[in-house]
């Protein structure tokens, strides 16, 4: 019996050893497979490579809204050469707003003034601004390659702050009254419509959320839905029943936005079931039909969600490519607030500084690389 027990025990040990061996082999294969995948997307980071690069930028910030500008402030204050590439819309969506009442430290300030103040602060820390647009990137090599129509830059780190573009109606009057009665943010602008009549355009959860946020201020809120049902969840739609001031019109589409030259007075709407046109009185229009993140040129290398918003890795602002970070509306499908964008821009800058330090970018190296730094007469 004792001999039999020993044989059983030996067999168990053999089985365990074989299992561990097979597990080790599988683990090695998995590691090699993943390493191979990484080799196709993640470059090697050797600071010596920077010495061979022309038009070098230690921190390249693509986009000049609140996220990009606050990131540049932290980069410049750390005395690391930082360049903001303005893009085709310098300042981002804040330049199209009027008064902002929820910017920290200011009871009331115009959107363009926020951008002006941030840029002035960044310039005070030696940040450069380049009046061009990035048209192509290559994140498979390091330093990273950033191309404009006629320039090629090499960046040791990149912060993407290209924002998002709200979907618009494309109807007469929209361009004329954008920012003067037409907005995409109830949190930002609802207080301006106290005791007034407004409409919300959209049929999803966002439209319901906008209406609920407006209910504290406006006397009457009408949600215009172009279909015969809402896409919003049943839970969100049930919330509407508790608000007498919120009404829903189905099969309704805005055809024209009317005003007196200064503010909106009404909208011309179409009942797409009867083809009847009606003028509908309103003082404000809140669009809740979505935003398109400006991430297309990065999609070859950077992971995005199904809607195109850049996916953030871990607890910072990292993307799936080490050394490339993202902040602001291009990576935020939830908050879309200037203050949140600014805070995330700070996080991204701190992440970039930490990345550079880990790559061996020291003060001594920075001095040696100065001759390689990007300089151009278009940098202002």
Protein Blocks (a to p, Z undefined) as FASTA:
>chain_A
ZZmmmmmmmmmmmmmmmmmmmmmmmmmmmmmmmmmmmmmmmccddfklmmmpghiafbac
edjbfklmmmmmmmmmnopacdddebjaehijmlmpccdfkbghiabdcfklmmmmmmmm
mmmnopacdddddfbdcfkbccdddddfkbccddfbdcddebpadddehighklmmgoia
pacbfklmmmmmgoiacddedjbfklmmmmmmmmmmmmbdcdddfbfbdfbdfklmmmmm
mpmkbccdehiacfbdcdehjacfbdcdddfklopacddddfbdcddebpaddfklmmmm
mccdfkopacdehjblcdfbehiacedjklocklopaklmmmmmmmmmmmmmmmmmmnop
afklmmmmmmmpccdfkbZZ
